[in-house]
Amino acid sequence: MYIHTAQITKTFQDQTDKILIEKKTVKFGLSAPGNMWNWGDFKRLDTLKVMMEKINAAATQADLNDIKTRLDKVELKTAPIVNGGIAWFWRKPLSEIPAGWKPCTDFKGKTIFGLDPNDPVFSTLGTTVGSHSKTITQNNIPDYVIPFYGATNSGQTAVGNDLSVIKWNGKAPDGFYDHTYGINSGGKGMPMDVLNRGVIVDFIEPDFQ
């Protein structure tokens, strides 16, 4: 289809002919490039009644302002949700992670502590701290003494499995032999579990493109 233009001229008082009207008509056929269109590109216009119904059903400026205000709040609330910025715990299988998210491997087998610049243990962001087990050493035991004193009438003494002779003090003036005893610990030096009771979850983080 093409647009046919017919020019209608008028002779003015100064006897000059000038184009007064251009009459354009849509016709089937061929024309010069730039003046041809497909029939399917033409659309039937709605009636005035239909146009008014659409206008009345459309959003008002107040509606648009309200939507913009709500959208601004949503953007503020979701601002921290960026790649590498946050991680959320996930209670479902990894196969059900929503699109745009991925597993956060940094937190496998770990819990989270807040940054504290005044505490050397918690002063560096991203540092792994702590352990789920602890072996008690002599440095962890409070300083205490459990004294035992015994005396026999000879230089020999017999003790059970729970006692051992720490020091033989020799014969006292009263004729008895003094001995200092100690209690065997019986310990085996096994690490103790210091893991707090909890629930196993996964962590996910944004993976937006």
C-alpha positions as CSV (number, residue, x, y, z in Angstrom):
1,M,0.0,0.0,0.0
2,Y,1.1,3.6,-0.5
3,I,-0.1,7.1,0.2
4,H,-1.3,9.0,-2.9
5,T,-1.0,12.7,-2.6
6,A,-3.1,15.0,-4.8
7,Q,-2.4,18.7,-4.7
8,I,-5.3,21.1,-5.2
9,T,-4.2,24.6,-6.4
10,K,-6.0,28.0,-6.2
11,T,-5.5,31.1,-8.2
12,F,-5.1,34.1,-6.0
13,Q,-5.8,37.7,-6.7
14,D,-2.3,38.4,-7.9
15,Q,-3.0,35.7,-10.6
16,T,-0.5,33.3,-9.1
17,D,-1.3,29.6,-8.5
18,K,-0.5,28.2,-5.1
19,I,-1.2,24.8,-3.5
20,L,-4.1,25.3,-1.2
21,I,-4.9,21.7,-0.2
22,E,-3.0,18.4,-0.2
23,K,-5.4,15.4,-0.4
24,K,-3.9,12.1,0.8
25,T,-5.5,8.8,0.0
26,V,-4.4,5.3,0.9
27,K,-4.3,3.1,-2.2
28,F,-3.2,-0.4,-3.0
29,G,-0.3,-0.8,-5.4
30,L,3.4,0.2,-5.6
31,S,5.1,3.5,-5.1
32,A,8.6,4.9,-4.5
33,P,10.6,3.6,-1.6
34,G,9.7,5.3,1.7
35,N,6.0,5.6,0.6
36,M,5.0,1.9,0.9
37,W,3.6,0.1,3.9
38,N,2.2,-3.4,4.6
39,W,-1.5,-3.7,5.0
40,G,-1.0,-5.3,8.4
41,D,0.7,-2.2,9.7
42,F,-2.6,-0.3,9.6
43,K,-4.7,-0.3,12.8
44,R,-8.4,0.5,13.3
45,L,-8.8,3.3,15.7
46,D,-11.0,2.9,18.8
47,T,-14.3,4.8,18.9
48,L,-14.5,7.8,21.1
49,K,-16.6,5.9,23.6
50,V,-13.9,3.1,23.9
51,M,-11.2,5.7,24.2
52,M,-13.0,7.4,27.1
53,E,-13.6,4.1,28.8
54,K,-9.8,3.3,28.6
55,I,-8.9,6.8,29.9
56,N,-11.3,6.5,32.9
57,A,-9.8,3.0,33.7
58,A,-6.2,4.2,33.5
59,A,-4.1,5.1,36.6
60,T,-4.4,8.7,37.8
61,Q,-1.4,10.9,38.6
62,A,-2.1,10.3,42.3
63,D,-1.9,6.5,41.7
64,L,1.4,6.9,39.9
65,N,2.8,9.1,42.7
66,D,1.8,6.5,45.3
67,I,3.5,3.7,43.3
68,K,6.7,5.7,43.0
69,T,6.7,6.4,46.7
70,R,6.3,2.7,47.4
71,L,9.0,1.8,44.9
72,D,11.4,4.2,46.4
73,K,10.9,2.5,49.8
74,V,11.5,-0.9,48.3
75,E,14.7,0.3,46.7
76,L,16.0,1.6,50.1
77,K,15.1,-1.7,51.8
78,T,16.7,-3.9,49.2
79,A,19.8,-1.7,48.7
80,P,22.1,-4.1,50.7
81,I,21.1,-7.1,48.5
82,V,24.0,-7.0,46.1
83,N,26.6,-9.6,45.1
84,G,29.1,-10.1,47.9
85,G,27.1,-7.9,50.3
86,I,24.7,-10.2,52.2
87,A,24.1,-13.9,52.9
88,W,20.8,-15.5,54.1
89,F,20.3,-18.9,55.7
90,W,18.4,-21.3,53.5
91,R,16.4,-24.2,54.9
92,K,15.6,-26.0,51.7
93,P,17.8,-28.2,49.4
94,L,20.3,-26.3,47.2
95,S,18.5,-27.6,44.1
96,E,15.6,-25.3,45.1
97,I,17.6,-22.1,45.3
98,P,15.7,-19.3,43.4
99,A,17.1,-17.9,40.2
100,G,19.6,-15.1,40.8
101,W,21.0,-16.7,44.0
102,K,23.8,-19.2,44.7
103,P,25.3,-21.1,47.7
104,C,27.5,-19.1,50.0
105,T,30.5,-21.4,50.6
106,D,32.2,-19.0,53.0
107,F,29.9,-20.1,55.9
108,K,30.1,-23.9,55.6
109,G,30.4,-25.3,59.1
110,K,30.6,-21.9,60.6
111,T,28.5,-19.4,62.6
112,I,28.6,-15.6,62.4
113,F,30.2,-13.1,64.8
114,G,29.8,-9.3,64.7
115,L,32.9,-7.2,63.9
116,D,34.4,-5.6,67.0
117,P,37.5,-3.3,66.3
118,N,38.3,-3.3,70.1
119,D,38.6,-7.1,70.3
120,P,41.6,-8.6,68.4
121,V,39.8,-11.9,67.8
122,F,36.9,-10.1,66.1
123,S,38.6,-7.1,64.6
124,T,39.3,-8.3,61.0
125,L,36.4,-8.6,58.6
126,G,36.2,-12.0,56.9
127,T,38.5,-13.8,59.4
128,T,37.7,-17.4,60.4
129,V,37.8,-17.7,64.2
130,G,37.2,-20.5,66.8
131,S,37.0,-24.3,66.8
132,H,34.4,-26.8,67.6
133,S,36.7,-28.7,70.0
134,K,39.2,-27.7,72.7
135,T,42.0,-29.6,74.4
136,I,42.5,-28.6,78.0
137,T,46.1,-27.9,78.9
138,Q,47.8,-27.0,82.2
139,N,47.5,-23.4,81.3
140,N,43.7,-23.7,81.3
141,I,43.5,-25.2,84.8
142,P,43.1,-22.8,87.8
143,D,46.0,-22.6,90.2
144,Y,45.1,-24.8,93.2
145,V,46.7,-27.2,95.7
146,I,45.3,-30.3,97.2
147,P,47.7,-31.2,100.1
148,F,48.0,-34.7,101.5
149,Y,50.2,-35.6,104.4
150,G,51.0,-39.0,105.8
151,A,53.4,-40.6,108.3
152,T,54.6,-44.2,108.8
153,N,56.9,-45.7,111.3
154,S,59.3,-46.9,108.6
155,G,60.8,-45.6,105.4
156,Q,58.4,-47.7,103.4
157,T,54.9,-46.8,102.3
158,A,52.2,-48.4,100.2
159,V,49.7,-46.4,98.2
160,G,46.8,-47.4,95.9
161,N,46.3,-46.6,92.3
162,D,44.8,-43.1,93.1
163,L,47.8,-42.0,95.1
164,S,51.5,-41.6,94.3
165,V,54.4,-40.5,96.5
166,I,55.5,-37.0,95.4
167,K,58.2,-36.5,98.1
168,W,59.7,-38.6,100.9
169,N,60.5,-36.1,103.7
170,G,62.6,-38.5,105.8
171,K,62.4,-39.4,109.4
172,A,60.9,-36.9,111.8
173,P,62.0,-36.4,115.4
174,D,59.0,-38.4,116.6
175,G,60.3,-41.4,114.8
176,F,57.8,-41.5,112.0
177,Y,58.7,-41.1,108.3
178,D,56.8,-38.3,106.6
179,H,55.5,-38.6,103.0
180,T,53.8,-36.1,100.7
181,Y,51.1,-37.7,98.4
182,G,49.4,-36.5,95.3
183,I,46.3,-37.7,93.3
184,N,46.8,-39.1,89.8
185,S,44.6,-37.3,87.3
186,G,43.7,-40.4,85.3
187,G,43.1,-38.0,82.3
188,K,43.7,-39.0,78.7
189,G,44.1,-35.5,77.1
190,M,41.1,-36.0,74.7
191,P,39.7,-32.8,73.1
192,M,36.4,-31.8,74.5
193,D,33.4,-30.7,72.3
194,V,32.5,-27.0,72.8
195,L,30.0,-26.9,69.9
196,N,26.8,-25.1,70.9
197,R,23.5,-26.8,70.2
198,G,22.0,-25.6,66.8
199,V,20.3,-26.5,63.6
200,I,22.1,-27.2,60.3
201,V,21.1,-24.8,57.5
202,D,22.7,-23.6,54.3
203,F,23.6,-20.0,53.3
204,I,22.8,-18.4,50.0
205,E,24.0,-15.1,48.5
206,P,22.9,-12.9,45.5
207,D,24.2,-13.8,42.1
208,F,22.7,-11.1,40.0
209,Q,23.8,-10.4,36.5
